[in-house]
Amino acid sequence: MTITLDRVSKRFQKHWIFKNISSSFTVEKPCALLGSNGSGKSTLLRIIAGMQSPSAGKITWQFENGTSLPPDQLYKHISFSAPGQEIIDELTLTEFFEFHFSFKRPIEGLSIKEIIALAGLQAAADKSICDYSSGMRQRVKLAQAIFSDTPILLLDEPCTNLDLQGVEQYRGWMERYTNNRLIVVASNDVREYFFCPQQIAIEDYK
């Protein structure tokens, strides 16, 4: 899988957030989008995910055989996690994962029960997500993304609201469960993108 940006730019009203970003993302080189809060890294990540359109430029998604992936089919191939992402508060964790993994299958060999155990949330598996702390909710968001069997994994500030144990848990998941996936992380915290040899500084494209 390859994602290619060709002079991608984004503006809100008359203000350009970033201009003329050209780059390619591949499985071999996980990439970090770097920048301070408000720099536009989350916006660029949503453009890469097909959730927003660029104001100028072009983005393409291609399989290894060169076949293009239509934008309306992206959701089948992408897992996404962000701090502001909505999850279904009224469901228990078990119910939420049963719902989520009915659309995207889990990584081969992992059951929902095992994913809950990996997240360290066994004691809260039958509690409504609305009663979870911010750190617990973030672990749910990361788990539904990382443990989905998709070729593309996009993470926006993945360690938000995590304590030190949660950060170590995240590091372990990324080292063990993300081989052979195209990964892009939007971050300003090196603990979140420690594994990314490719880096794009958004401030360089103002």
Summary of the structure (lengths in Angstrom):
residues: 206
radius of gyration: 16.9
end to end distance: 28.2
largest distance: 50.0
contacts: 611
relative contact order: 0.21
helix: 32%
strand: 29%
